[in-house]
Amino acid sequence: MLTMFGLERMEEAVYREMRTSPAPAAETIADRLALAPDLVRGCLDRLLELGLVRQSFEVVGGFVAVDPVLGLQQSLAGQHEELLRRQRRLAETHAEVVRLLLSGASGLSGRAEQVERLVGADEVQCRVDRLAGEATREVLTFRPGGAPSPQELMASRRNEAALLSRSVSVRTVGTDTGSYDAATLAQVHWLTGNGGQFRGCETPLPRMTVVDGAVALVSADPQDGAAGALHVTDPGLVAPLVLLFEQTWASATPLDAGRPAAGDGPSGKELALLRLVAQGCTDASAAGQLHISHRTARRMMAALMERLGARSRFEAGVKAARLGWL
């Protein structure tokens, strides 16, 4: 379990020493491990940060070791809170960018001709179709929640199929994915199954499309989809939209991450592998104990990480614990 926290050898030694006696002070631990007190204090700061130790209620200056399972739960809660804070900052940034774009559309000096107001869904869709035909490198999209009309889904698939056939990168971030209907989910799975990429986040996102880092379409009113869109070509305005997308993409997760479908839990051997890795075993060591090849163990671990939507063994452990697999 300690392996999931990414502890250094010295930090793990301090943690294990703390579990041998009640609330030892930093100096006591330093004496036992023959380490400098400052090094031990640094380890304790790291363990406090990870939720593996806490201040003692009984011994002044003492610390108490926290069960790793509880520490993992606290770490997961902390990561969730940080994710929510980042998403709130992204939402505020997007609102500011939209205000800037609206200022440009209403006559910002030197930029009015580079921010065009499109009125009505038909005019916006015609522009989307044109830009999809002109894209050569990548298309970045924010897709808000809700159930699009069959006509919207058909147009989206047509454009995305054309883009992917030309090897244009397609990345989409969706919000409120829990509100997606079956047809929208089918479109998302079609996209990812044909080479596109899709992630979801909790931040409310107005519709936005950026083509080749040079042209952007942004909802004129995030609260009113019928209000049209702003067609932006000013590099100074498109650049922060690209940055906003990349920041949102970095904190978003695959659509099904953390929510494996029913019956998609680990098999007996996969569960045994997860437990061994959580106990600190390498893939090679776990393979030996499970009587499988090293290559098979690596393949199983990679498949588990993909199923959980995890980018690291630590994240896989966190998500597996959250799902009750560990």
NORGIVEN-V574456 format. One record per residue. N is the residue number from 1. BURIAL is 1 if it has 16 or more other C-alpha atoms within 10 Angstrom, else 0. Layout:
BEGIN
n=N burial=BURIAL
n=N burial=BURIAL
END
This chain:
BEGIN
n=1 burial=1
n=2 burial=1
n=3 burial=1
n=4 burial=1
n=5 burial=1
n=6 burial=0
n=7 burial=1
n=8 burial=0
n=9 burial=0
n=10 burial=0
n=11 burial=1
n=12 burial=1
n=13 burial=0
n=14 burial=1
n=15 burial=1
n=16 burial=0
n=17 burial=1
n=18 burial=1
n=19 burial=0
n=20 burial=0
n=21 burial=0
n=22 burial=0
n=23 burial=1
n=24 burial=1
n=25 burial=1
n=26 burial=1
n=27 burial=1
n=28 burial=1
n=29 burial=1
n=30 burial=1
n=31 burial=0
n=32 burial=0
n=33 burial=0
n=34 burial=0
n=35 burial=0
n=36 burial=0
n=37 burial=1
n=38 burial=0
n=39 burial=0
n=40 burial=1
n=41 burial=1
n=42 burial=0
n=43 burial=1
n=44 burial=1
n=45 burial=0
n=46 burial=1
n=47 burial=1
n=48 burial=1
n=49 burial=0
n=50 burial=1
n=51 burial=1
n=52 burial=1
n=53 burial=1
n=54 burial=1
n=55 burial=0
n=56 burial=1
n=57 burial=0
n=58 burial=0
n=59 burial=0
n=60 burial=0
n=61 burial=0
n=62 burial=1
n=63 burial=1
n=64 burial=1
n=65 burial=1
n=66 burial=1
n=67 burial=0
n=68 burial=1
n=69 burial=0
n=70 burial=0
n=71 burial=1
n=72 burial=1
n=73 burial=0
n=74 burial=1
n=75 burial=1
n=76 burial=1
n=77 burial=0
n=78 burial=0
n=79 burial=0
n=80 burial=0
n=81 burial=0
n=82 burial=0
n=83 burial=1
n=84 burial=1
n=85 burial=0
n=86 burial=1
n=87 burial=1
n=88 burial=0
n=89 burial=0
n=90 burial=1
n=91 burial=1
n=92 burial=0
n=93 burial=0
n=94 burial=1
n=95 burial=0
n=96 burial=0
n=97 burial=1
n=98 burial=1
n=99 burial=0
n=100 burial=0
n=101 burial=1
n=102 burial=1
n=103 burial=0
n=104 burial=1
n=105 burial=1
n=106 burial=0
n=107 burial=0
n=108 burial=0
n=109 burial=0
n=110 burial=0
n=111 burial=1
n=112 burial=1
n=113 burial=0
n=114 burial=1
n=115 burial=1
n=116 burial=1
n=117 burial=1
n=118 burial=1
n=119 burial=0
n=120 burial=0
n=121 burial=0
n=122 burial=0
n=123 burial=0
n=124 burial=1
n=125 burial=1
n=126 burial=0
n=127 burial=1
n=128 burial=1
n=129 burial=0
n=130 burial=0
n=131 burial=1
n=132 burial=1
n=133 burial=0
n=134 burial=0
n=135 burial=1
n=136 burial=0
n=137 burial=0
n=138 burial=1
n=139 burial=1
n=140 burial=1
n=141 burial=1
n=142 burial=1
n=143 burial=1
n=144 burial=1
n=145 burial=1
n=146 burial=0
n=147 burial=0
n=148 burial=0
n=149 burial=0
n=150 burial=0
n=151 burial=0
n=152 burial=0
n=153 burial=1
n=154 burial=0
n=155 burial=0
n=156 burial=1
n=157 burial=0
n=158 burial=0
n=159 burial=1
n=160 burial=1
n=161 burial=1
n=162 burial=0
n=163 burial=1
n=164 burial=1
n=165 burial=0
n=166 burial=0
n=167 burial=0
n=168 burial=1
n=169 burial=1
n=170 burial=1
n=171 burial=1
n=172 burial=1
n=173 burial=1
n=174 burial=1
n=175 burial=1
n=176 burial=1
n=177 burial=1
n=178 burial=0
n=179 burial=0
n=180 burial=1
n=181 burial=0
n=182 burial=0
n=183 burial=0
n=184 burial=1
n=185 burial=1
n=186 burial=0
n=187 burial=0
n=188 burial=1
n=189 burial=0
n=190 burial=0
n=191 burial=1
n=192 burial=1
n=193 burial=0
n=194 burial=0
n=195 burial=1
n=196 burial=1
n=197 burial=1
n=198 burial=1
n=199 burial=1
n=200 burial=1
n=201 burial=1
n=202 burial=1
n=203 burial=1
n=204 burial=1
n=205 burial=1
n=206 burial=1
n=207 burial=1
n=208 burial=1
n=209 burial=1
n=210 burial=1
n=211 burial=1
n=212 burial=1
n=213 burial=1
n=214 burial=1
n=215 burial=1
n=216 burial=1
n=217 burial=1
n=218 burial=1
n=219 burial=1
n=220 burial=1
n=221 burial=1
n=222 burial=1
n=223 burial=0
n=224 burial=0
n=225 burial=0
n=226 burial=0
n=227 burial=1
n=228 burial=1
n=229 burial=1
n=230 burial=1
n=231 burial=1
n=232 burial=1
n=233 burial=1
n=234 burial=1
n=235 burial=0
n=236 burial=0
n=237 burial=1
n=238 burial=1
n=239 burial=1
n=240 burial=0
n=241 burial=1
n=242 burial=1
n=243 burial=0
n=244 burial=1
n=245 burial=1
n=246 burial=0
n=247 burial=0
n=248 burial=1
n=249 burial=1
n=250 burial=0
n=251 burial=1
n=252 burial=1
n=253 burial=1
n=254 burial=1
n=255 burial=1
n=256 burial=0
n=257 burial=1
n=258 burial=1
n=259 burial=0
n=260 burial=0
n=261 burial=0
n=262 burial=0
n=263 burial=0
n=264 burial=0
n=265 burial=1
n=266 burial=1
n=267 burial=0
n=268 burial=0
n=269 burial=0
n=270 burial=1
n=271 burial=1
n=272 burial=1
n=273 burial=1
n=274 burial=1
n=275 burial=1
n=276 burial=1
n=277 burial=1
n=278 burial=1
n=279 burial=0
n=280 burial=0
n=281 burial=1
n=282 burial=1
n=283 burial=1
n=284 burial=1
n=285 burial=0
n=286 burial=1
n=287 burial=1
n=288 burial=0
n=289 burial=0
n=290 burial=0
n=291 burial=0
n=292 burial=0
n=293 burial=0
n=294 burial=1
n=295 burial=0
n=296 burial=0
n=297 burial=1
n=298 burial=1
n=299 burial=0
n=300 burial=1
n=301 burial=1
n=302 burial=1
n=303 burial=0
n=304 burial=1
n=305 burial=1
n=306 burial=0
n=307 burial=1
n=308 burial=1
n=309 burial=1
n=310 burial=1
n=311 burial=0
n=312 burial=0
n=313 burial=1
n=314 burial=1
n=315 burial=1
n=316 burial=1
n=317 burial=1
n=318 burial=1
n=319 burial=1
n=320 burial=1
n=321 burial=1
n=322 burial=0
n=323 burial=0
n=324 burial=0
n=325 burial=0
n=326 burial=1
END
